[in-house]
Every structure is written in C-alpha cells, then in structure tokens.
Amino acid sequence: MLDWIANGVALAWLINGDARTVTIYRPDLPPETRSILREIAVEGPFSGFTFNLTDI
C-alpha cells in the first residue's frame, strides 16, 4: 500500500474482513485504522461515494 501511495495513488484501503478493520492510506499522512465499520466514505475526487462493508 505504501508503494502505491509513493507512486501517486491518492487513497488506498486495506480491508481485513476477519478483523473487521479498514486501514486507510493517504499521501503525507500515517495510515489510519478504523474498526467495526458498516460502510466507509470515499474522500477526494470521488467524495460522496460510500462502500458497504457489511458483507465482507
């Protein structure tokens, strides 16, 4: 994930369904881990889009 961010990706999610966590990667910020989410909202150019995590 850090390689993707270093190569220009603006936002990346690492979803761990077993642990029920999402780690969010963004340029110039440390990774942020959130837990037990039902959905996650996209930031930046695709803001307004949400991803439903309940089936994962």
PDB file as gemmi writes it, atoms N, CA and C in Angstrom:
CRYST1    1.000    1.000    1.000  90.00  90.00  90.00 P 1                      
ATOM      1  N   MET A   1       0.817  -1.183   0.000  1.00  0.00           N  
ATOM      2  CA  MET A   1       0.000   0.000   0.000  1.00  0.00           C  
ATOM      3  C   MET A   1       0.869   1.258   0.000  1.00  0.00           C  
ATOM      4  N   LEU A   2       1.917   1.245   0.800  1.00  0.00           N  
ATOM      5  CA  LEU A   2       2.789   2.420   0.846  1.00  0.00           C  
ATOM      6  C   LEU A   2       3.483   2.645  -0.495  1.00  0.00           C  
ATOM      7  N   ASP A   3       3.808   1.561  -1.211  1.00  0.00           N  
ATOM      8  CA  ASP A   3       4.388   1.708  -2.540  1.00  0.00           C  
ATOM      9  C   ASP A   3       3.401   2.370  -3.492  1.00  0.00           C  
ATOM     10  N   TRP A   4       2.135   1.997  -3.413  1.00  0.00           N  
ATOM     11  CA  TRP A   4       1.117   2.606  -4.281  1.00  0.00           C  
ATOM     12  C   TRP A   4       1.002   4.096  -3.998  1.00  0.00           C  
ATOM     13  N   ILE A   5       0.955   4.443  -2.721  1.00  0.00           N  
ATOM     14  CA  ILE A   5       0.864   5.864  -2.347  1.00  0.00           C  
ATOM     15  C   ILE A   5       2.104   6.609  -2.838  1.00  0.00           C  
ATOM     16  N   ALA A   6       3.269   6.011  -2.673  1.00  0.00           N  
ATOM     17  CA  ALA A   6       4.513   6.643  -3.117  1.00  0.00           C  
ATOM     18  C   ALA A   6       4.546   6.847  -4.626  1.00  0.00           C  
ATOM     19  N   ASN A   7       3.779   6.045  -5.359  1.00  0.00           N  
ATOM     20  CA  ASN A   7       3.753   6.140  -6.815  1.00  0.00           C  
ATOM     21  C   ASN A   7       2.545   6.901  -7.346  1.00  0.00           C  
ATOM     22  N   GLY A   8       1.863   7.655  -6.471  1.00  0.00           N  
ATOM     23  CA  GLY A   8       0.838   8.568  -6.952  1.00  0.00           C  
ATOM     24  C   GLY A   8      -0.601   8.244  -6.631  1.00  0.00           C  
ATOM     25  N   VAL A   9      -0.876   7.100  -6.029  1.00  0.00           N  
ATOM     26  CA  VAL A   9      -2.256   6.792  -5.662  1.00  0.00           C  
ATOM     27  C   VAL A   9      -2.679   7.731  -4.541  1.00  0.00           C  
ATOM     28  N   ALA A  10      -3.859   8.333  -4.653  1.00  0.00           N  
ATOM     29  CA  ALA A  10      -4.304   9.342  -3.690  1.00  0.00           C  
ATOM     30  C   ALA A  10      -4.987   8.754  -2.464  1.00  0.00           C  
ATOM     31  N   LEU A  11      -5.524   7.549  -2.578  1.00  0.00           N  
ATOM     32  CA  LEU A  11      -6.252   6.943  -1.457  1.00  0.00           C  
ATOM     33  C   LEU A  11      -6.273   5.438  -1.651  1.00  0.00           C  
ATOM     34  N   ALA A  12      -5.953   4.692  -0.594  1.00  0.00           N  
ATOM     35  CA  ALA A  12      -5.994   3.229  -0.656  1.00  0.00           C  
ATOM     36  C   ALA A  12      -6.569   2.688   0.639  1.00  0.00           C  
ATOM     37  N   TRP A  13      -7.358   1.631   0.514  1.00  0.00           N  
ATOM     38  CA  TRP A  13      -7.937   0.964   1.686  1.00  0.00           C  
ATOM     39  C   TRP A  13      -7.415  -0.463   1.738  1.00  0.00           C  
ATOM     40  N   LEU A  14      -7.017  -0.897   2.908  1.00  0.00           N  
ATOM     41  CA  LEU A  14      -6.679  -2.291   3.142  1.00  0.00           C  
ATOM     42  C   LEU A  14      -7.772  -2.837   4.052  1.00  0.00           C  
ATOM     43  N   ILE A  15      -8.636  -3.673   3.495  1.00  0.00           N  
ATOM     44  CA  ILE A  15      -9.799  -4.195   4.227  1.00  0.00           C  
ATOM     45  C   ILE A  15      -9.469  -5.574   4.747  1.00  0.00           C  
ATOM     46  N   ASN A  16      -9.594  -5.766   6.066  1.00  0.00           N  
ATOM     47  CA  ASN A  16      -9.392  -7.062   6.705  1.00  0.00           C  
ATOM     48  C   ASN A  16     -10.743  -7.511   7.238  1.00  0.00           C  
ATOM     49  N   GLY A  17     -11.419  -8.375   6.486  1.00  0.00           N  
ATOM     50  CA  GLY A  17     -12.754  -8.838   6.868  1.00  0.00           C  
ATOM     51  C   GLY A  17     -12.763  -9.650   8.152  1.00  0.00           C  
ATOM     52  N   ASP A  18     -11.706 -10.442   8.387  1.00  0.00           N  
ATOM     53  CA  ASP A  18     -11.652 -11.256   9.603  1.00  0.00           C  
ATOM     54  C   ASP A  18     -11.546 -10.386  10.855  1.00  0.00           C  
ATOM     55  N   ALA A  19     -10.715  -9.361  10.793  1.00  0.00           N  
ATOM     56  CA  ALA A  19     -10.523  -8.478  11.947  1.00  0.00           C  
ATOM     57  C   ALA A  19     -11.546  -7.343  11.967  1.00  0.00           C  
ATOM     58  N   ARG A  20     -12.305  -7.218  10.868  1.00  0.00           N  
ATOM     59  CA  ARG A  20     -13.306  -6.153  10.721  1.00  0.00           C  
ATOM     60  C   ARG A  20     -12.670  -4.772  10.865  1.00  0.00           C  
ATOM     61  N   THR A  21     -11.542  -4.593  10.158  1.00  0.00           N  
ATOM     62  CA  THR A  21     -10.843  -3.310  10.166  1.00  0.00           C  
ATOM     63  C   THR A  21     -10.609  -2.836   8.732  1.00  0.00           C  
ATOM     64  N   VAL A  22     -10.466  -1.532   8.608  1.00  0.00           N  
ATOM     65  CA  VAL A  22     -10.053  -0.907   7.345  1.00  0.00           C  
ATOM     66  C   VAL A  22      -8.897   0.024   7.683  1.00  0.00           C  
ATOM     67  N   THR A  23      -7.775  -0.171   7.009  1.00  0.00           N  
ATOM     68  CA  THR A  23      -6.649   0.738   7.173  1.00  0.00           C  
ATOM     69  C   THR A  23      -6.636   1.648   5.952  1.00  0.00           C  
ATOM     70  N   ILE A  24      -6.635   2.952   6.207  1.00  0.00           N  
ATOM     71  CA  ILE A  24      -6.714   3.960   5.167  1.00  0.00           C  
ATOM     72  C   ILE A  24      -5.326   4.565   4.966  1.00  0.00           C  
ATOM     73  N   TYR A  25      -4.886   4.563   3.717  1.00  0.00           N  
ATOM     74  CA  TYR A  25      -3.581   5.122   3.351  1.00  0.00           C  
ATOM     75  C   TYR A  25      -3.812   6.354   2.478  1.00  0.00           C  
ATOM     76  N   ARG A  26      -3.117   7.443   2.830  1.00  0.00           N  
ATOM     77  CA  ARG A  26      -3.183   8.704   2.084  1.00  0.00           C  
ATOM     78  C   ARG A  26      -1.775   9.276   2.007  1.00  0.00           C  
ATOM     79  N   PRO A  27      -1.493  10.057   0.955  1.00  0.00           N  
ATOM     80  CA  PRO A  27      -0.167  10.688   0.869  1.00  0.00           C  
ATOM     81  C   PRO A  27       0.067  11.639   2.045  1.00  0.00           C  
ATOM     82  N   ASP A  28       1.272  11.654   2.532  1.00  0.00           N  
ATOM     83  CA  ASP A  28       1.726  12.590   3.575  1.00  0.00           C  
ATOM     84  C   ASP A  28       1.015  12.430   4.917  1.00  0.00           C  
ATOM     85  N   LEU A  29       0.337  11.313   5.140  1.00  0.00           N  
ATOM     86  CA  LEU A  29      -0.311  11.036   6.426  1.00  0.00           C  
ATOM     87  C   LEU A  29       0.012   9.610   6.846  1.00  0.00           C  
ATOM     88  N   PRO A  30       0.097   9.361   8.154  1.00  0.00           N  
ATOM     89  CA  PRO A  30       0.307   7.972   8.580  1.00  0.00           C  
ATOM     90  C   PRO A  30      -0.959   7.151   8.307  1.00  0.00           C  
ATOM     91  N   PRO A  31      -0.819   5.842   8.113  1.00  0.00           N  
ATOM     92  CA  PRO A  31      -2.005   5.001   7.925  1.00  0.00           C  
ATOM     93  C   PRO A  31      -2.945   5.123   9.128  1.00  0.00           C  
ATOM     94  N   GLU A  32      -4.234   5.088   8.854  1.00  0.00           N  
ATOM     95  CA  GLU A  32      -5.257   5.196   9.901  1.00  0.00           C  
ATOM     96  C   GLU A  32      -6.116   3.936   9.867  1.00  0.00           C  
ATOM     97  N   THR A  33      -6.220   3.240  10.993  1.00  0.00           N  
ATOM     98  CA  THR A  33      -7.026   2.024  11.058  1.00  0.00           C  
ATOM     99  C   THR A  33      -8.328   2.308  11.790  1.00  0.00           C  
ATOM    100  N   ARG A  34      -9.414   1.912  11.139  1.00  0.00           N  
ATOM    101  CA  ARG A  34     -10.749   2.026  11.740  1.00  0.00           C  
ATOM    102  C   ARG A  34     -11.309   0.624  11.880  1.00  0.00           C  
ATOM    103  N   SER A  35     -12.139   0.430  12.896  1.00  0.00           N  
ATOM    104  CA  SER A  35     -12.663  -0.921  13.119  1.00  0.00           C  
ATOM    105  C   SER A  35     -14.181  -0.916  13.212  1.00  0.00           C  
ATOM    106  N   ILE A  36     -14.721  -2.116  12.920  1.00  0.00           N  
ATOM    107  CA  ILE A  36     -16.143  -2.414  13.015  1.00  0.00           C  
ATOM    108  C   ILE A  36     -16.990  -1.343  12.324  1.00  0.00           C  
ATOM    109  N   LEU A  37     -16.741  -1.172  11.045  1.00  0.00           N  
ATOM    110  CA  LEU A  37     -17.483  -0.211  10.241  1.00  0.00           C  
ATOM    111  C   LEU A  37     -18.554  -0.923   9.421  1.00  0.00           C  
ATOM    112  N   ARG A  38     -19.649  -0.273   9.202  1.00  0.00           N  
ATOM    113  CA  ARG A  38     -20.666  -0.797   8.286  1.00  0.00           C  
ATOM    114  C   ARG A  38     -20.433  -0.299   6.871  1.00  0.00           C  
ATOM    115  N   GLU A  39     -19.871   0.918   6.775  1.00  0.00           N  
ATOM    116  CA  GLU A  39     -19.538   1.463   5.476  1.00  0.00           C  
ATOM    117  C   GLU A  39     -18.404   2.463   5.639  1.00  0.00           C  
ATOM    118  N   ILE A  40     -17.774   2.766   4.535  1.00  0.00           N  
ATOM    119  CA  ILE A  40     -16.707   3.761   4.543  1.00  0.00           C  
ATOM    120  C   ILE A  40     -16.956   4.717   3.386  1.00  0.00           C  
ATOM    121  N   ALA A  41     -16.735   5.983   3.621  1.00  0.00           N  
ATOM    122  CA  ALA A  41     -16.955   7.008   2.603  1.00  0.00           C  
ATOM    123  C   ALA A  41     -15.639   7.345   1.915  1.00  0.00           C  
ATOM    124  N   VAL A  42     -15.728   7.546   0.616  1.00  0.00           N  
ATOM    125  CA  VAL A  42     -14.559   7.915  -0.183  1.00  0.00           C  
ATOM    126  C   VAL A  42     -14.297   9.403  -0.015  1.00  0.00           C  
ATOM    127  N   GLU A  43     -13.026   9.755  -0.029  1.00  0.00           N  
ATOM    128  CA  GLU A  43     -12.604  11.146   0.073  1.00  0.00           C  
ATOM    129  C   GLU A  43     -12.045  11.594  -1.273  1.00  0.00           C  
ATOM    130  N   GLY A  44     -11.814  12.874  -1.412  1.00  0.00           N  
ATOM    131  CA  GLY A  44     -11.158  13.403  -2.601  1.00  0.00           C  
ATOM    132  C   GLY A  44     -12.068  13.456  -3.809  1.00  0.00           C  
ATOM    133  N   PRO A  45     -11.528  13.093  -4.993  1.00  0.00           N  
ATOM    134  CA  PRO A  45     -12.282  13.284  -6.232  1.00  0.00           C  
ATOM    135  C   PRO A  45     -13.565  12.452  -6.312  1.00  0.00           C  
ATOM    136  N   PHE A  46     -13.666  11.401  -5.536  1.00  0.00           N  
ATOM    137  CA  PHE A  46     -14.862  10.559  -5.566  1.00  0.00           C  
ATOM    138  C   PHE A  46     -15.712  10.721  -4.306  1.00  0.00           C  
ATOM    139  N   SER A  47     -15.527  11.835  -3.597  1.00  0.00           N  
ATOM    140  CA  SER A  47     -16.288  12.037  -2.362  1.00  0.00           C  
ATOM    141  C   SER A  47     -17.776  11.965  -2.667  1.00  0.00           C  
ATOM    142  N   GLY A  48     -18.501  11.428  -1.724  1.00  0.00           N  
ATOM    143  CA  GLY A  48     -19.926  11.187  -1.907  1.00  0.00           C  
ATOM    144  C   GLY A  48     -20.228   9.715  -2.141  1.00  0.00           C  
ATOM    145  N   PHE A  49     -19.234   8.949  -2.599  1.00  0.00           N  
ATOM    146  CA  PHE A  49     -19.385   7.510  -2.797  1.00  0.00           C  
ATOM    147  C   PHE A  49     -19.129   6.803  -1.474  1.00  0.00           C  
ATOM    148  N   THR A  50     -19.970   5.851  -1.119  1.00  0.00           N  
ATOM    149  CA  THR A  50     -19.727   5.033   0.078  1.00  0.00           C  
ATOM    150  C   THR A  50     -19.653   3.570  -0.323  1.00  0.00           C  
ATOM    151  N   PHE A  51     -18.851   2.828   0.416  1.00  0.00           N  
ATOM    152  CA  PHE A  51     -18.653   1.411   0.167  1.00  0.00           C  
ATOM    153  C   PHE A  51     -19.209   0.640   1.341  1.00  0.00           C  
ATOM    154  N   ASN A  52     -20.176  -0.251   1.089  1.00  0.00           N  
ATOM    155  CA  ASN A  52     -20.830  -1.039   2.125  1.00  0.00           C  
ATOM    156  C   ASN A  52     -19.924  -2.210   2.505  1.00  0.00           C  
ATOM    157  N   LEU A  53     -19.596  -2.322   3.771  1.00  0.00           N  
ATOM    158  CA  LEU A  53     -18.688  -3.353   4.259  1.00  0.00           C  
ATOM    159  C   LEU A  53     -19.392  -4.505   4.970  1.00  0.00           C  
ATOM    160  N   THR A  54     -20.703  -4.472   5.063  1.00  0.00           N  
ATOM    161  CA  THR A  54     -21.405  -5.464   5.882  1.00  0.00           C  
ATOM    162  C   THR A  54     -21.257  -6.890   5.374  1.00  0.00           C  
ATOM    163  N   ASP A  55     -21.073  -7.078   4.072  1.00  0.00           N  
ATOM    164  CA  ASP A  55     -20.940  -8.433   3.528  1.00  0.00           C  
ATOM    165  C   ASP A  55     -19.517  -8.954   3.523  1.00  0.00           C  
ATOM    166  N   ILE A  56     -18.577  -8.120   3.952  1.00  0.00           N  
ATOM    167  CA  ILE A  56     -17.167  -8.546   3.943  1.00  0.00           C  
ATOM    168  C   ILE A  56     -16.797  -9.111   5.297  1.00  0.00           C  
TER     169      ILE A  56                                                      
END                                                                             
